Amino acid sequence: MKVAVLDINGKDTGRKADLSKDVFAIEPNNHAVYLDVKQYLANQRQGTHKSKERAEISGSTRKIKKQKGTGTARAGSIKSGVFKGGGRMFGPRPRNYSFKLNKNLKRLARKSALSIKAGEKSITVLEDFNFDAPKTKNFTAVLKALELENKKTLFVLGGSNNNVYLSSRNLKGSEVITYSELSTYRILNANQVVLLEGALEGIETNLSK
């Protein structure tokens, strides 16, 4: 599929980028997308939650009332979870939420996400560019020229570019990554995916393996 290549002023350069049908035009696999996004979000969780159980509560160990004759349920410890100030029953414990997915499924999920964006016409191909120095106003000017200043955007570079990355860092709605950092969650989380020409070959090579 052919897509027009734009410059940083938002104008058509007259060139066309040929996007691989095997990456940008497949039948999306929704379950693969679900699993990959679920894994990404699970990996963000610290899993450090913890509540005290009855064995960790400070308090008397004496039996608080006699076993029979009170007309209420028997009770042996003030630290029981049924009493105020007692330990929590079945509370959260520290755990690792991460889980594994095979590479082929993750590759299918990323291709599905890109195909969804391509079908929505939410992919823009931009010629490679650089800034002389990291300045937020330069990056903002690019967004304005592409009419993306009010959209959540994902810029995918062909390689590390410190000036472009630092120029975008203060903008909450924009994220700049290299093609090797591309993930299903990042693709779907953006309203518009902006692919630089230098990133296309790397994306197609990685996802066509």
N, C-alpha and C positions, 0 to 999 in steps of 0.2 A: 504494500500500500504506500502511496506517495503522499508526503506531507510537505507543505511549503516551509522553507527555512527563513526565519525572520532575523533581523539584526536587533541590536539593543535599543534602537529607536522605534521598534515595532513595525518596521517596514519590510516588505517582501524583498529578499535578495535576488529573486529570480531563479534560485536553485531549489531542487526538490530532494528531500531525504527519503530513501526507500526503507520503510520499516518492514522487518521480516514478518510474514504471516504466521510463522511458527511461534512467534513471541507476542505479537500485538493483535493477532486476529484468530485466536483459538476459541473453542467453546469453553467458557469459564467453568471451572469445577468449584462449586460453592462450598462443598465440604472441605476441600483442601484449603481454601481461603480461610474458612472458619477455624480449622486446626492451627494454621500458621499464626493467625492473629491471636488466638487463645494462648499459644506458646509465648509469643512476644510479650503479651500483657502479664502472663504468669511469671516470666523472667524478671519483670520490673518489681515484683513484690519482694519486700525485704524478709518477710516471714519472721519478724522478731516479736510478734505479739505474744503476751504471756499474762495470765492471771494466776493468783495464788490459790492453791487447793488446800484442803483442810490440814494436810500434814505440814504446810508452810506457814500457817497462821499462828501468831503468838497468843497464848491463852491458857487457862487452866485445863487440866486433864481430868479433873474430878467429875464424877457423875452428877449432873446438875439437879436431879430429883430422883425420888425413889421409883423403882420399876413399876410397881402396881399401885392401884388405889387413887390415882390422881384424876382419873376421868379423861385424861388426854393421852396422846401417843407417847410411848416410851422414848426416852432420849438419853444418850450417854455422854455427849460432848457439846460444849458451847461453841466449838469450832466447826460444827456441822453446817453444811450449806443451807439448811432450812432456817437457820437463825441469822438475824441481822449481825453483820460483822464476821460471819463465818466464811469458810473457803467457798470458792465457786465450784459448782459441780460441772464436770465435763467442759471446763473452760479451755480457751485456746492455748496451745503450746507452740514454741518455736518449731518451724518446719520449713522445708525447701519446697517451693511450689513448682519448680522447673520440671519439665519432662522432655523427652527426646522425640524428634520426628526425623524420618529418613530424608536424605538429600533430594531424592526424586520428587517427593511430595512437596517439599518447600519450593523447589524449582517450578513445579506445576502451579503452586499457589501464586508465585510472583508473576508468572506468565498470565494467569487468570486475572490478576489484579490489573496488569497493564492492558489486557484486552478489554476489561470493563471500562477503563478510562478512555481507551481509544474509541470504543463504541459510543461513549458519551461525548466524544470530541473534546475531551479534557486534557489532551496532550499537545504541548507546543514544542516545536523544535527551534532552538536558538543557536545562532552561530557562536563559536567560542569567543569569549571576551575576557578582559582583565582590567583591573584598576591600577593606577600608579601608586595609590596608597589606600589603606582601609578607611573608607568614609561612608557612613550610613546614607548620606544624601545621594551618593552615586547609585547605590543599590535601589533606593526609593525611586530615583528617576527611571531606572529600568522597569520597575514594577508599574509605574505610571504610564510609561510608553506602551507597555503590553496590556494596559487596562486591567491590571491584577492587584492594584493597591488595596482593594477591599476583599480580596479572596485569600484563603489559606493556600500557600504555594509551596511546592517542593522543587528545588533546583538540583538537578543531577549533573555533576561535573565529570569530565573525563579523567581528571587527576586532581591531586591536592592543589588548591589555590588559596593561599592564606589571606590575600587581600579581599577576595570576593567573600570568603567565609566570615572574616571579621566585620566586613561591611554589613552583613545581614544579621549578625548575632543579636543586635538590639531590637530587632523586629520580631514580635511574638508570632505573627502570622506567616512568617517565611522560614524555611529551613533549607540549608545548603549541605549536600552530602556528595560523596563520590559514588560512582556506579557500583563499587564493591560493597558499599554500605546500604544498598537498596534493600528494602524489606516490604513485605505485603502490607503491614500495618501503615508504614509511612506513605505508601502509594495511595491507599484507600482513605487515609486521614486528610489528604490534601484535596482541595477543590480543583486545582490545576497542577499538572505535573509538567515542568519545563525541562526538557532534555537538551543538553548542549550537544553539538555535533560530535565532539570528541568522546562523548559517553556512549554513543549508539553502538559502536563496534564492541566495546567491552560488555555492554548489557546483553547483546545478542550472542556473544561468545560464551558468556557465563551461563545463560539460560538455554542454550542449544546443545549443551553437553549430554 
